[in-house]
């Protein structure tokens, strides 16, 4: 059964800022980046455990996917997948729980 994917306000803001940052150098690459991130998160509807468990937390409901140097952190909540963060891997980690 497919689960609904939602983005937290912080994650949505991170996504917009990442796309804007990439677009400074290449609008084409920014569009490709955005499309790929959205495709990856869409797959979570049918495969919520696709990503690995976030090693810092060792909690099966908090998982992550990677695209290039970007980390997509999400939480599995019953019939909902919540994208909690999109961050460049060079950024300091923050608390997701």
N, CA, C and O atoms as CSV, one atom per row, in Angstrom:
chain,resi,resn,atom,element,x,y,z
A,1,UNK,N,N,0.835,-1.177,0.000
A,1,UNK,CA,C,0.000,0.000,0.000
A,1,UNK,C,C,0.890,1.255,0.000
A,1,UNK,O,O,1.827,1.365,0.790
A,2,UNK,N,N,0.588,2.156,-0.865
A,2,UNK,CA,C,1.388,3.377,-1.002
A,2,UNK,C,C,1.167,4.292,0.194
A,2,UNK,O,O,0.057,4.422,0.710
A,3,UNK,N,N,2.249,4.915,0.614
A,3,UNK,CA,C,2.187,5.876,1.705
A,3,UNK,C,C,2.339,7.272,1.131
A,3,UNK,O,O,2.932,7.460,0.068
A,4,UNK,N,N,1.807,8.234,1.835
A,4,UNK,CA,C,1.873,9.621,1.393
A,4,UNK,C,C,3.201,10.225,1.835
A,4,UNK,O,O,3.628,10.028,2.972
A,5,UNK,N,N,3.851,10.959,0.940
A,5,UNK,CA,C,5.106,11.650,1.249
A,5,UNK,C,C,4.804,13.133,1.433
A,5,UNK,O,O,4.194,13.766,0.571
A,6,UNK,N,N,5.240,13.677,2.569
A,6,UNK,CA,C,5.085,15.107,2.826
A,6,UNK,C,C,6.452,15.682,3.212
A,6,UNK,O,O,7.305,14.981,3.756
A,7,UNK,N,N,6.633,16.943,2.923
A,7,UNK,CA,C,7.872,17.637,3.250
A,7,UNK,C,C,7.622,18.558,4.433
A,7,UNK,O,O,6.646,19.308,4.447
A,8,UNK,N,N,8.501,18.503,5.425
A,8,UNK,CA,C,8.411,19.459,6.529
A,8,UNK,C,C,8.738,20.840,5.958
A,8,UNK,O,O,9.406,20.941,4.929
A,9,UNK,N,N,8.273,21.900,6.616
A,9,UNK,CA,C,8.612,23.248,6.126
A,9,UNK,C,C,10.119,23.471,6.023
A,9,UNK,O,O,10.586,24.105,5.077
A,10,UNK,N,N,10.879,22.958,6.985
A,10,UNK,CA,C,12.336,23.129,6.948
A,10,UNK,C,C,12.928,22.411,5.743
A,10,UNK,O,O,13.773,22.967,5.042
A,11,UNK,N,N,12.488,21.174,5.498
A,11,UNK,CA,C,13.017,20.409,4.367
A,11,UNK,C,C,12.648,21.077,3.042
A,11,UNK,O,O,13.471,21.139,2.129
A,12,UNK,N,N,11.417,21.573,2.935
A,12,UNK,CA,C,10.991,22.256,1.711
A,12,UNK,C,C,11.836,23.504,1.466
A,12,UNK,O,O,12.219,23.796,0.333
A,13,UNK,N,N,12.119,24.231,2.539
A,13,UNK,CA,C,12.974,25.417,2.428
A,13,UNK,C,C,14.391,25.029,2.023
A,13,UNK,O,O,15.000,25.689,1.180
A,14,UNK,N,N,14.924,23.950,2.624
A,14,UNK,CA,C,16.259,23.447,2.253
A,14,UNK,C,C,16.302,23.105,0.761
A,14,UNK,O,O,17.271,23.425,0.072
A,15,UNK,N,N,15.251,22.456,0.273
A,15,UNK,CA,C,15.157,22.054,-1.135
A,15,UNK,C,C,15.201,23.284,-2.040
A,15,UNK,O,O,15.974,23.331,-2.996
A,16,UNK,N,N,14.371,24.272,-1.733
A,16,UNK,CA,C,14.332,25.489,-2.547
A,16,UNK,C,C,15.691,26.192,-2.565
A,16,UNK,O,O,16.155,26.637,-3.615
A,17,UNK,N,N,16.317,26.285,-1.402
A,17,UNK,CA,C,17.619,26.953,-1.318
A,17,UNK,C,C,18.697,26.191,-2.088
A,17,UNK,O,O,19.553,26.800,-2.729
A,18,UNK,N,N,18.654,24.867,-2.025
A,18,UNK,CA,C,19.635,24.060,-2.765
A,18,UNK,C,C,19.473,24.267,-4.267
A,18,UNK,O,O,20.456,24.433,-4.988
A,19,UNK,N,N,18.229,24.255,-4.730
A,19,UNK,CA,C,17.966,24.447,-6.159
A,19,UNK,C,C,18.412,25.849,-6.590
A,19,UNK,O,O,19.029,26.009,-7.643
A,20,UNK,N,N,18.103,26.852,-5.783
A,20,UNK,CA,C,18.524,28.220,-6.095
A,20,UNK,C,C,20.043,28.337,-6.130
A,20,UNK,O,O,20.601,28.995,-7.009
A,21,UNK,N,N,20.703,27.703,-5.183
A,21,UNK,CA,C,22.166,27.747,-5.128
A,21,UNK,C,C,22.785,27.113,-6.376
A,21,UNK,O,O,23.716,27.667,-6.961
A,22,UNK,N,N,22.272,25.971,-6.774
A,22,UNK,CA,C,22.786,25.284,-7.968
A,22,UNK,C,C,22.493,26.098,-9.226
A,22,UNK,O,O,23.304,26.131,-10.151
A,23,UNK,N,N,21.334,26.752,-9.260
A,23,UNK,CA,C,20.925,27.529,-10.435
A,23,UNK,C,C,21.828,28.728,-10.699
A,23,UNK,O,O,21.879,29.223,-11.825
A,24,UNK,N,N,22.539,29.198,-9.683
A,24,UNK,CA,C,23.464,30.320,-9.881
A,24,UNK,C,C,24.477,29.976,-10.965
A,24,UNK,O,O,24.849,30.827,-11.773
A,25,UNK,N,N,24.921,28.720,-10.977
A,25,UNK,CA,C,25.903,28.277,-11.973
A,25,UNK,C,C,25.279,27.585,-13.177
A,25,UNK,O,O,25.815,27.653,-14.283
A,26,UNK,N,N,24.137,26.912,-12.963
A,26,UNK,CA,C,23.519,26.175,-14.060
A,26,UNK,C,C,22.033,25.941,-13.796
A,26,UNK,O,O,21.659,25.137,-12.942
A,27,UNK,N,N,21.202,26.651,-14.536
A,27,UNK,CA,C,19.757,26.451,-14.396
A,27,UNK,C,C,19.368,25.051,-14.846
A,27,UNK,O,O,18.453,24.446,-14.286
A,28,UNK,N,N,20.058,24.538,-15.851
A,28,UNK,CA,C,19.762,23.203,-16.361
A,28,UNK,C,C,20.057,22.136,-15.294
A,28,UNK,O,O,19.241,21.249,-15.043
A,29,UNK,N,N,21.242,22.244,-14.673
A,29,UNK,CA,C,21.598,21.272,-13.646
A,29,UNK,C,C,20.674,21.398,-12.433
A,29,UNK,O,O,20.335,20.394,-11.806
A,30,UNK,N,N,20.267,22.621,-12.100
A,30,UNK,CA,C,19.346,22.823,-10.978
A,30,UNK,C,C,18.013,22.113,-11.247
A,30,UNK,O,O,17.442,21.493,-10.350
A,31,UNK,N,N,17.527,22.209,-12.482
A,31,UNK,CA,C,16.277,21.528,-12.838
A,31,UNK,C,C,16.436,20.012,-12.777
A,31,UNK,O,O,15.545,19.309,-12.299
A,32,UNK,N,N,17.568,19.509,-13.259
A,32,UNK,CA,C,17.835,18.063,-13.187
A,32,UNK,C,C,17.934,17.602,-11.730
A,32,UNK,O,O,17.399,16.553,-11.371
A,33,UNK,N,N,18.615,18.381,-10.900
A,33,UNK,CA,C,18.761,18.075,-9.493
A,33,UNK,C,C,17.376,18.000,-8.825
A,33,UNK,O,O,17.075,17.038,-8.118
A,34,UNK,N,N,16.553,19.009,-9.051
A,34,UNK,CA,C,15.219,19.048,-8.448
A,34,UNK,C,C,14.391,17.849,-8.882
A,34,UNK,O,O,13.726,17.215,-8.063
A,35,UNK,N,N,14.431,17.544,-10.166
A,35,UNK,CA,C,13.673,16.403,-10.690
A,35,UNK,C,C,14.120,15.099,-10.033
A,35,UNK,O,O,13.286,14.283,-9.639
A,36,UNK,N,N,15.427,14.904,-9.914
A,36,UNK,CA,C,15.959,13.675,-9.326
A,36,UNK,C,C,15.559,13.550,-7.853
A,36,UNK,O,O,15.160,12.470,-7.416
A,37,UNK,N,N,15.659,14.624,-7.091
A,37,UNK,CA,C,15.273,14.590,-5.678
A,37,UNK,C,C,13.791,14.228,-5.559
A,37,UNK,O,O,13.418,13.397,-4.730
A,38,UNK,N,N,12.956,14.844,-6.378
A,38,UNK,CA,C,11.521,14.555,-6.321
A,38,UNK,C,C,11.216,13.119,-6.744
A,38,UNK,O,O,10.330,12.484,-6.172
A,39,UNK,N,N,11.933,12.602,-7.732
A,39,UNK,CA,C,11.754,11.199,-8.143
A,39,UNK,C,C,12.143,10.251,-7.010
A,39,UNK,O,O,11.445,9.274,-6.739
A,40,UNK,N,N,13.252,10.545,-6.358
A,40,UNK,CA,C,13.711,9.693,-5.259
A,40,UNK,C,C,12.704,9.680,-4.111
A,40,UNK,O,O,12.399,8.621,-3.564
A,41,UNK,N,N,12.190,10.850,-3.748
A,41,UNK,CA,C,11.244,10.897,-2.633
A,41,UNK,C,C,9.902,10.281,-3.023
A,41,UNK,O,O,9.203,9.737,-2.169
A,42,UNK,N,N,9.537,10.359,-4.294
A,42,UNK,CA,C,8.298,9.723,-4.770
A,42,UNK,C,C,8.370,8.205,-4.616
A,42,UNK,O,O,7.362,7.574,-4.296
A,43,UNK,N,N,9.537,7.609,-4.836
A,43,UNK,CA,C,9.709,6.161,-4.689
A,43,UNK,C,C,9.407,5.698,-3.270
A,43,UNK,O,O,9.040,4.543,-3.052
A,44,UNK,N,N,9.562,6.600,-2.308
A,44,UNK,CA,C,9.304,6.234,-0.916
A,44,UNK,C,C,7.842,5.888,-0.666
A,44,UNK,O,O,7.525,5.201,0.305
A,45,UNK,N,N,6.948,6.359,-1.536
A,45,UNK,CA,C,5.532,6.014,-1.391
A,45,UNK,C,C,5.341,4.496,-1.387
A,45,UNK,O,O,4.556,3.962,-0.604
A,46,UNK,N,N,6.060,3.819,-2.261
A,46,UNK,CA,C,5.926,2.367,-2.380
A,46,UNK,C,C,7.028,1.603,-1.656
A,46,UNK,O,O,6.850,0.431,-1.323
A,47,UNK,N,N,8.153,2.244,-1.413
A,47,UNK,CA,C,9.297,1.586,-0.778
A,47,UNK,C,C,9.831,2.450,0.368
A,47,UNK,O,O,10.920,3.013,0.256
A,48,UNK,N,N,9.082,2.561,1.460
A,48,UNK,CA,C,9.482,3.468,2.543
A,48,UNK,C,C,10.802,3.098,3.216
A,48,UNK,O,O,11.437,3.961,3.821
A,49,UNK,N,N,11.220,1.871,3.128
A,49,UNK,CA,C,12.478,1.470,3.755
A,49,UNK,C,C,13.634,1.439,2.753
A,49,UNK,O,O,14.651,0.785,2.986
A,50,UNK,N,N,13.470,2.149,1.644
A,50,UNK,CA,C,14.490,2.205,0.598
A,50,UNK,C,C,15.816,2.755,1.119
A,50,UNK,O,O,16.881,2.241,0.779
A,51,UNK,N,N,15.751,3.779,1.929
A,51,UNK,CA,C,16.960,4.401,2.455
A,51,UNK,C,C,17.550,3.626,3.620
A,51,UNK,O,O,16.900,2.765,4.213
A,52,UNK,N,N,18.786,3.950,3.932
A,52,UNK,CA,C,19.434,3.294,5.071
A,52,UNK,C,C,19.031,3.994,6.365
A,52,UNK,O,O,18.621,5.155,6.359
A,53,UNK,N,N,19.152,3.276,7.457
A,53,UNK,CA,C,18.915,3.862,8.772
A,53,UNK,C,C,20.002,4.910,9.016
A,53,UNK,O,O,21.176,4.663,8.741
A,54,UNK,N,N,19.616,6.068,9.529
A,54,UNK,CA,C,20.586,7.127,9.820
A,54,UNK,C,C,21.510,6.614,10.923
A,54,UNK,O,O,21.061,6.371,12.043
A,55,UNK,N,N,22.790,6.450,10.616
A,55,UNK,CA,C,23.703,5.814,11.574
A,55,UNK,C,C,23.845,6.540,12.907
A,55,UNK,O,O,24.083,5.900,13.931
A,56,UNK,N,N,23.705,7.849,12.913
A,56,UNK,CA,C,23.849,8.599,14.161
A,56,UNK,C,C,22.747,8.296,15.166
A,56,UNK,O,O,22.915,8.523,16.365
A,57,UNK,N,N,21.617,7.781,14.679
A,57,UNK,CA,C,20.461,7.570,15.546
A,57,UNK,C,C,20.095,6.102,15.737
A,57,UNK,O,O,19.470,5.757,16.740
A,58,UNK,N,N,20.465,5.236,14.807
A,58,UNK,CA,C,20.151,3.800,14.898
A,58,UNK,C,C,18.674,3.557,15.228
A,58,UNK,O,O,18.340,2.723,16.069
A,59,UNK,N,N,17.811,4.296,14.555
A,59,UNK,CA,C,16.373,4.167,14.752
A,59,UNK,C,C,15.766,3.833,13.385
A,59,UNK,O,O,15.919,4.601,12.435
A,60,UNK,N,N,15.085,2.700,13.283
A,60,UNK,CA,C,14.584,2.214,11.997
A,60,UNK,C,C,13.574,3.143,11.328
A,60,UNK,O,O,13.346,3.022,10.124
A,61,UNK,N,N,12.970,4.057,12.063
A,61,UNK,CA,C,12.005,4.971,11.449
A,61,UNK,C,C,12.663,6.218,10.864
A,61,UNK,O,O,12.024,6.956,10.115
A,62,UNK,N,N,13.915,6.459,11.192
A,62,UNK,CA,C,14.632,7.619,10.664
A,62,UNK,C,C,15.662,7.130,9.652
A,62,UNK,O,O,16.629,6.460,10.013
A,63,UNK,N,N,15.446,7.470,8.381
A,63,UNK,CA,C,16.253,6.925,7.299
A,63,UNK,C,C,16.770,8.044,6.403
A,63,UNK,O,O,16.363,9.200,6.521
A,64,UNK,N,N,17.687,7.664,5.495
A,64,UNK,CA,C,18.254,8.661,4.599
A,64,UNK,C,C,18.574,8.070,3.234
A,64,UNK,O,O,18.878,6.886,3.089
A,65,UNK,N,N,18.491,8.937,2.254
A,65,UNK,CA,C,18.896,8.644,0.879
A,65,UNK,C,C,19.952,9.683,0.516
A,65,UNK,O,O,20.049,10.738,1.143
A,66,UNK,N,N,20.729,9.370,-0.495
A,66,UNK,CA,C,21.749,10.311,-0.965
A,66,UNK,C,C,21.590,10.542,-2.464
A,66,UNK,O,O,21.288,9.627,-3.230
A,67,UNK,N,N,21.801,11.788,-2.852
A,67,UNK,CA,C,21.912,12.137,-4.267
A,67,UNK,C,C,23.130,13.043,-4.369
A,67,UNK,O,O,23.117,14.180,-3.897
A,68,UNK,N,N,24.174,12.528,-4.986
A,68,UNK,CA,C,25.415,13.293,-5.063
A,68,UNK,C,C,25.888,13.618,-3.658
A,68,UNK,O,O,26.054,12.726,-2.827
A,69,UNK,N,N,26.104,14.892,-3.399
A,69,UNK,CA,C,26.548,15.336,-2.079
A,69,UNK,C,C,25.404,15.757,-1.173
A,69,UNK,O,O,25.631,16.407,-0.153
A,70,UNK,N,N,24.190,15.399,-1.527
A,70,UNK,CA,C,23.026,15.789,-0.731
A,70,UNK,C,C,22.424,14.599,-0.011
A,70,UNK,O,O,22.320,13.496,-0.547
A,71,UNK,N,N,22.036,14.864,1.212
A,71,UNK,CA,C,21.449,13.862,2.101
A,71,UNK,C,C,19.974,14.200,2.289
A,71,UNK,O,O,19.634,15.320,2.670
A,72,UNK,N,N,19.101,13.234,2.023
A,72,UNK,CA,C,17.663,13.391,2.206
A,72,UNK,C,C,17.296,12.551,3.427
A,72,UNK,O,O,17.363,11.322,3.380
A,73,UNK,N,N,16.913,13.202,4.503
A,73,UNK,CA,C,16.565,12.497,5.739
A,73,UNK,C,C,15.039,12.478,5.850
A,73,UNK,O,O,14.373,13.500,5.684
A,74,UNK,N,N,14.506,11.285,6.137
A,74,UNK,CA,C,13.054,11.158,6.260
A,74,UNK,C,C,12.680,10.253,7.423
A,74,UNK,O,O,13.475,9.442,7.898
A,75,UNK,N,N,11.429,10.425,7.865
A,75,UNK,CA,C,10.905,9.669,8.996
A,75,UNK,C,C,9.672,8.890,8.535
A,75,UNK,O,O,8.815,9.431,7.837
A,76,UNK,N,N,9.590,7.637,8.922
A,76,UNK,CA,C,8.428,6.804,8.607
A,76,UNK,C,C,7.448,6.927,9.773
A,76,UNK,O,O,7.786,6.622,10.917
A,77,UNK,N,N,6.237,7.376,9.468
A,77,UNK,CA,C,5.191,7.549,10.485
A,77,UNK,C,C,3.915,6.865,9.987
A,77,UNK,O,O,3.205,7.422,9.151
A,78,UNK,N,N,3.623,5.688,10.482
A,78,UNK,CA,C,2.416,4.945,10.110
A,78,UNK,C,C,2.203,4.957,8.592
A,78,UNK,O,O,2.937,4.289,7.864
A,79,UNK,N,N,1.205,5.709,8.107
A,79,UNK,CA,C,0.919,5.754,6.669
A,79,UNK,C,C,1.506,6.997,6.006
A,79,UNK,O,O,1.042,7.418,4.947
A,80,UNK,N,N,2.515,7.577,6.622
A,80,UNK,CA,C,3.078,8.835,6.162
A,80,UNK,C,C,4.603,8.765,6.147
A,80,UNK,O,O,5.218,8.202,7.053
A,81,UNK,N,N,5.198,9.338,5.119
A,81,UNK,CA,C,6.645,9.508,5.045
A,81,UNK,C,C,6.886,11.012,5.114
A,81,UNK,O,O,6.408,11.762,4.263
A,82,UNK,N,N,7.632,11.451,6.131
A,82,UNK,CA,C,7.916,12.871,6.281
A,82,UNK,C,C,9.376,13.150,5.943
A,82,UNK,O,O,10.282,12.639,6.601
A,83,UNK,N,N,9.597,13.962,4.915
A,83,UNK,CA,C,10.950,14.407,4.586
A,83,UNK,C,C,11.280,15.484,5.620
A,83,UNK,O,O,10.629,16.527,5.667
A,84,UNK,N,N,12.287,15.227,6.440
A,84,UNK,CA,C,12.601,16.163,7.522
A,84,UNK,C,C,13.769,17.079,7.208
A,84,UNK,O,O,13.904,18.142,7.814
A,85,UNK,N,N,14.630,16.673,6.250
A,85,UNK,CA,C,15.770,17.540,5.915
A,85,UNK,C,C,16.354,17.168,4.559
A,85,UNK,O,O,16.329,16.009,4.144
A,86,UNK,N,N,16.868,18.166,3.895
A,86,UNK,CA,C,17.695,17.988,2.703
A,86,UNK,C,C,18.911,18.848,2.974
A,86,UNK,O,O,18.801,20.067,3.108
A,87,UNK,N,N,20.075,18.215,3.054
A,87,UNK,CA,C,21.269,18.967,3.421
A,87,UNK,C,C,22.463,18.520,2.605
A,87,UNK,O,O,22.594,17.345,2.262
A,88,UNK,N,N,23.331,19.468,2.298
A,88,UNK,CA,C,24.600,19.124,1.670
A,88,UNK,C,C,25.419,18.366,2.696
A,88,UNK,O,O,25.422,18.725,3.874
A,89,UNK,N,N,26.102,17.342,2.274
A,89,UNK,CA,C,26.865,16.488,3.203
A,89,UNK,C,C,27.946,17.251,3.956
A,89,UNK,O,O,28.399,16.790,5.004
A,90,UNK,N,N,28.367,18.397,3.454
A,90,UNK,CA,C,29.392,19.173,4.151
A,90,UNK,C,C,28.814,19.974,5.315
A,90,UNK,O,O,29.563,20.488,6.146
A,91,UNK,N,N,27.482,20.083,5.379
A,91,UNK,CA,C,26.860,20.834,6.458
A,91,UNK,C,C,26.900,20.029,7.751
A,91,UNK,O,O,26.884,18.799,7.737
A,92,UNK,N,N,26.950,20.735,8.843
A,92,UNK,CA,C,26.920,20.069,10.139
A,92,UNK,C,C,25.572,19.370,10.308
A,92,UNK,O,O,24.534,19.869,9.874
A,93,UNK,N,N,25.616,18.207,10.949
A,93,UNK,CA,C,24.358,17.495,11.148
A,93,UNK,C,C,23.565,18.173,12.248
A,93,UNK,O,O,24.127,18.794,13.150
A,94,UNK,N,N,22.267,18.045,12.160
A,94,UNK,CA,C,21.389,18.612,13.177
A,94,UNK,C,C,20.515,17.515,13.732
A,94,UNK,O,O,20.546,16.387,13.240
A,95,UNK,N,N,19.753,17.819,14.727
A,95,UNK,CA,C,18.869,16.831,15.341
A,95,UNK,C,C,17.621,16.678,14.493
A,95,UNK,O,O,16.956,17.663,14.170
A,96,UNK,N,N,17.303,15.447,14.132
A,96,UNK,CA,C,16.134,15.154,13.301
A,96,UNK,C,C,14.999,14.561,14.104
A,96,UNK,O,O,13.873,14.490,13.610
A,97,UNK,N,N,15.257,14.133,15.324
A,97,UNK,CA,C,14.212,13.468,16.091
A,97,UNK,C,C,13.318,14.442,16.816
A,97,UNK,O,O,12.387,14.028,17.507
